[in-house]
Amino acid sequence: MPKCPNCTAHARQPVKEWNFGQFRVKMYNCAKCGNQFREYFMGNTLKFVLSAHNGGLAKIGATKETMDRHKIY
């Protein structure tokens, strides 16, 4: 389950999914803080996250933490 990069609350279901070039994009809205963020996957691998804040999008690198939140334990 993905976490909001702003407040780390869990997002439930993607609001929208689409293909963008070689990426599969999933867009989420955080129920806690209202932040909108997008995850970009190449195959099953999370490559990076874009977070909307202050009216724009900023790239957040795919760290071990962002990779671990998609693992099924």
N, C-alpha and C positions, 0 to 999 in steps of 0.2 A: 504494500500500500504506500503510495508516494506521500512525502511530507512537504508541506509548504516551506519554501526556502526563507520566508519572512518570519514566521512564528513557530515553525516545526509541527503544526497540527497536521493530522492525517487527512488527506483528501480521499473521498470515497470513489466516485466514478468520474471518468473524464466527461467534460461537458461536450467536447467535440474531438473527433479524430480525423486525420487526413494524411495523405502522402504529399511530401514536399521534396521534389527531386529524389534523392536517394534515402531520405529520412521518412520515418513514420512519426507523426507529431500527435501528441496527446495534450489537450488543454484542460486545465483544472481551475476551479474557483474555490478558494479557501473559505469555509463556512465561518471560521473564527475571526480572521482579520480582513477578509474580502479581497485579498491579493489574488491576482490571476497569474498563473504560470504555465509554461509549456515545457514538455519534455520531448527531446529529439532522440529517437532510437534509430540505429542502423542494424537491421536484423533484430536480435534480441538484446543488443548491447546499448545501454544508455550512453549517449555521447556528450550531451550537455543539456542544461536547463536555462530557459529564459524566464525571468521574473519581471512582471509589470509593477513598477513602483514609480511614484512621482510623474505619472503620465507617460512613461517610456518603458522600453524593454532593456534589461541588462543581462549579459551572459554570466552564468554561474557555472564554473567548471564542474565536470563530473568527477567528484572525489570518491574516496572509498565509502564515505557516509552515504552519498547519493546512490551508489551502486548497491550497498547493503540493504537499502529500504525496499528493493525489488526482489530480494531473495525470499524464497518460501522456506520457513524453518519448520 
